Amino acid sequence: MKYYKISHLVKSEDLNHHGTLFAGRSAEWLVEAAFVAAAASHGKPQNVLCVNIHGFTFKKPVQKGDIITFYSKVAKAGNTSITVYVKAVSEITATIHVDGFLTFVCVEPETEIKIPHGIVIDEPADEEERQIRQRAAKLL
């Protein structure tokens, strides 16, 4: 599946009391990146709702001035659900700072009744994608 990318410059207003990227800001950007992958893959953003943040693993602090790119891709598709993997990578050091999964569900906008999305998962392109899908398969 295709990776979607969103980049952010980490500025003073994005920092916590330790002077590193605030986890809340990271979570905001991770959810945004995951939504882009789910909505673009489905083709109808108005039909996509976030239903589960499976957790993010914060691996290394992000410093002010770093440029962080959020890569997101569909990792698993049920009949109405779409699980997206997101990782945040420094453009300066190529370090993965955060990663995790989010699940979205497709609904009719007026009624919020679940509807099939029609997304078909292709074969994994490489070992990284195979491992991401294995991790996604273990999520509830």
N, C-alpha and C positions, 0 to 999 in steps of 0.2 A: 504494500500500500504506500501511497505517496506521503512524504513528510511535508508538513506545512511549517513555515518559519515566521516568527515575530521577534524582532530585536528591540531591546530597551537599553538606554544609557542609565546607569545607576547614579542618581543625583542625591544631593543632601536631604531632600524631602523624602527620600525612599529609605533612609537609614533608621536603625533602632538606637537604643541608648548605649549600645556597644560600638556604634559607628560602622556597623555592617548592614547589609540589606535586611530590612524588616521582614519577618516571616509572613506577615499579613499581606505585604505588597507582593512578595513572591507568590503567595497563594492566588492573589487576584490575577497576576499575569499567567500563572499556570492554568487557571480555569478559563481565561480568555483564549489561550492557545489551544486548549482542548476543545472548546466550543467551535473554534474555526475549523478544526479537522472534522468534527462530527457534522457540523452544518454544511460545510463544503462537500463532504462525501455524500451527504443525503441530498443536497441541492435545494432544500427548503428550510432556511434558518428559523422561520416562524413556527415550524413543527418540532423543534428540538428543545428538550428541557433537561437540565442537569438533575440527576436523582441520587448520585452517590459520589463522594470523594473518598476513594479507597485509602487515602493516606499518601503523604509525600515524605520522602526521605531526604533530609537536609544533610548533605555530605561534607560541604565545606563552605565557610562564610564567603560572601561576595562583598568586595570592597567598593567604596565610592569611586566613580570614574570608570568602572569596568563596563564593558558592553556585553550584555547577556542575551543570547539567542535561545528562544524556546522552540524546540522541535516537537511537533505533535503528529501522531498518526493513529489511525484506527487499528486496534490490536485484536478486537473480537467483535463479532456482530451476532446478536440473537435475532429473533423475529422482529422485535420492536426496539431492542436495546442496541446501543453502540458504546463499546468500551474503548477509550482513547488512552494511549501512553503519551506522557510528556516528559521531556528532559530539558533542563536549563544548562546551557554550555557557555563558558566564557569565550568570547571571540579573541581575547588577548592570550589566554593560557591554554585553551582547548580543554579545560577542566569541566567535568560534569559536577555542578553544584547541587542540583535538586532533581529528583525524578519521582514519578508516581502515575496513578491511573485515576480516571474519572469515567463514570458511566452516565450516558444520556439515554433518554427514551423519546421515541417519536410519537407525537400526539396530534389529533385534530385541534387546531388553534381555538375554536369556539367551545368545544366540549371537553377538551383535554383527555379524550378517550384514546387509548393506545392504538397506533396503526402500524402496519408493517412498513419497513423502510426500503427494502429491496437491495440493500448493500450486500454484495458478494465478496467475501475475502479471497484474495488470490493466494498463491503459494508464497511462502517466505522468500524474500530476495537474497537473504544472507543469514549468517549465524546469529547476528544481533537481533534481527527480526524474529527468528525462530525462538530465541530466548525470551523476547518480549511477549510473544504469543503464549509461551508456556506459563509465564508469570500471570498473564491475564486470565488464562484458563483456570487458575487456582483461586481467583477472586470469587466472592459470593455475590 
